[in-house]
Amino acid sequence: MWTGNNDSIGQGSSRNYMYNNKVFILDEITSVNCAYLIGDITDFVFNESNRGKKLLFIINSPGGEVYTAMNIIGLINLAKLYDIEIVTMVFGYAGSAASMLAIQGDKRFMSKQAKHFVHFGSVFDVTTKHSEIEKIYRQNKEYAESMINLYLDACHKKLSRDMLLKLQSDERGYLNAEDCVKHGLADVIIEDELVQKIFYDEKRDEFDRGFPSFVKEQKNKEKETAKLKSAAKVKAKKKGTK
């Protein structure tokens, strides 16, 4: 690990940092805020002793720069090639670029109160040159297409391109935890008592062994809720015909 990262945190310059195998994204995602962090993740990924280990991303961020998020996503993809498992956990809020990071996990958790914010992002470039306007347009169009593909690849076919575009075009496009699981942007909504098992290494193995059952339980809950809603609709319809 870089000692510079710890010095940066001590000075309160950023709340994006890495401690052991945990990556904390608790601030805006910018090239300045993530400079030490990107260095630490790179160091972790290229350290051969970390093969087969886990890298846990803890996220509560409004988002930030797309190209900085893309740099981190590139490292995440490299980590997966080196047999490092990526686990993401959203507490509170994963906005914009933070949402792009959160969906990259091999295992993706959200707290019950957490939300994703999915949108196209904003463009702040200012120029009066026609050639520069065209260049900026092409560049941002490429970024937008990259974002679309990231979401579609991560959702395991639970989210159509049309639905994604609809969500992204809504500047109030917040998705709660249930909707994120429904659309394939998260795997499990975690109960408060499970948080401790994920955070503490001595309980991590126990949690990992139980992960498939948690996913199965989540799906069973969704089916049961759908049945109850369907029964309620039928009951209401029968009342209306009397």
N, C-alpha and C positions, 0 to 999 in steps of 0.2 A: 504493500500500500504506500501511496505517497504521503509523506508527512505534511506536505503542503495542503492537502485536503483538510486535515485536522486543524491546521493553523487557520485556514479560511473559515471554518466553522466557528472557531474560537473568537474570531473577529466579527461574527454575525453577518458576514457578507452574503451568505446564501444558505438556504435550508435544503439544497439539493446536495446530498453527500452519500458516501459509502462507508459502512462500518462492517468489517468482516465480510460476510456474504450477503449483506442486506443493503439494498440501494433505496435511499429515501428521496422521493420526488415530492417535495412539500412547498415548492416555490414555482415561480414562472420558469418555463423552459427556454432559456436564452443561451447564447454562446458564452456570455460572461458567467451566468449563474451555474453553468454546467461544465466549465472548463476543467476544473479539478476532477469532477465526477467522471467525465469521459476518459480522462487519464487513468483513473482508478479502475474503471470497468475494463479498459484495454489491458491494464496490468493483470487483472484477475483472469481474463479470458486466455491470455497467452502464457499464463503460468501452468506448466504441465501438471503440477500437483493438484490442480483444481478439476482435472478431468473426472467426470462422473459425479460431480458435486452439484448443488443447487444454488441458484442466484435468485434471491427474493426481492422483488420490487414493491415497495410500499408507497402508494400514490394518493396524494390529496393535493391536486394542483389545478389552477385555472387554465393551464396550457401555455402556449408561447409560440416560439419560432418553429415552423415546419421543418426547415433544413437541419436544425439542431436535433429535433426529434428523430429525423431520418438517420442522422449520425449514430444515435443510440440504438435505433432499430437495426442498423447494419451490424453493430457489435452484438446485439441479441442473436441475430441470425448466425453470426460467426460462432457464438457460444454454443448454439445448438449443434453446429457441425462438430464441435469439440466435445460433444456428449455432456454438456452442462445443461441441466434442466432449469428452465425459466418459470418461475412462479410469480404471478402478479396479484396484488391485493389492493382494492380501492376502498378507501375510507373517506366518506364525505363526498368528494367530487373529482371526476376525471374529465376536464374540459379540453376539447379541441386536440391539441398535440398530446396532452396527457392521456386522452382516450386512445389515441393511436398506439401509445406505449402499452397501455393496460391490456389491449386485446392480443398482444403478442405472446402471452404466456402459454406454456404447455398445460399449466393449470391456472385458471383465472377465477379469483374469488372477489366477491363484493360483500360489504356489510349491508344489512337490511335497509339502512337509510341512504346508501350511496347512490350517486347518479353519474351517468355519462352525458357529455354534451357533444353531439355530433354535428359538425357544420363544415362549410367550405373554407372558413378562415377569412381574413381580411387582408387587403393589399394597401400598403402605405407608400408605394413608390410615387414620386412626383417628378414629372419631366414635361418639357414643352416640345421635345424633338419627336417627330413622327416615327423615325426609325426605332427610337428607344421605347415608344409606346407599344409598337408591334413586338419588340423583343420581350418586354415585360409581360405582355399578354400571352405569348407562347410559353414563357417560363411558368407563369402561374397556371396555365392550362395543363401543363405537364405535371405540376404539383398536385392539382386537383384530381387528375387521372390516377396518379400514384396513390393518393389517399383513398379513392374509390376502390382500387384493387387491393389495398391493404385490408380494408373492411370486408370485402367480398371473400378474400382468401381466409380470413380469420373466423368467419361466421358459420363455416361448415354447411353452407347451402341453406341456412335458416333465414337468410335475408336476401331478397331479390334486389337487383340493381335499381329497379324503379322505386321500391320502398326506401332504399338507401338514399337515392337522390331526393326523394320527398323529405326525408328526415334532415338531410344536409342543407336543404334550401330553407328550412324553418329556423330562423335565428333564435327561436325559443325551443329548439329541438332537444330538450332534456329527456333522457330515458331513465326510468327508475330501475332498481335491481331486477325486478321481475321481468320487465320488458327486455333488459339486456340478456337475460338467460333465454328468454323466448326467441330473440333474434340472433342468438349465437355469439354474443359479444362477451359473455361470461359463462362460467360453468356451474358455479355453486354460490348460493347466497349463504353466508356463514352466520351461524348463531354466535352470540357473544361469548359463550363458553368455549367455542372452538378456536377463538383467536389465540388463546394461550398456547394451544397445542401447535399452532403454526409458528408462533414467535419463538418458542423455547426449544432448543435443539434436543433436549432429553425426551421431548414428547413428539418430535417430528416424525420418527419412524412409525410410531403408533398411528399418527394421523395419516401418513402416506399409505399404510396398509388398509386403512378404512376409507380411502378416497373413493373407490368405485361404489361402495355402499352409499356414500353421501350423495353421489351423482344420481344413483338409482332412487334414493329416497326423495330427492328433489323432483325427479320426473314423476314419481308416484303422487306427490303432493299436487303437481300441476294437473295430472289426470283427474284426481279427486275433486279439485276445484272446478275443472271443466264440467264434470258430471253434475255437481251441485248447481252450477249456473244453468246447465241445460234443463235440469229437473225444475228449477225455479221458473224458467221461461215457459215450460209446458204447463205448469200449474197456473201461472198467470194467464196463459192463453185460454185454458179451460174455464177459468173464472170469467173471462171476458165474453165467452160464448153463451154463458148461462143467462 
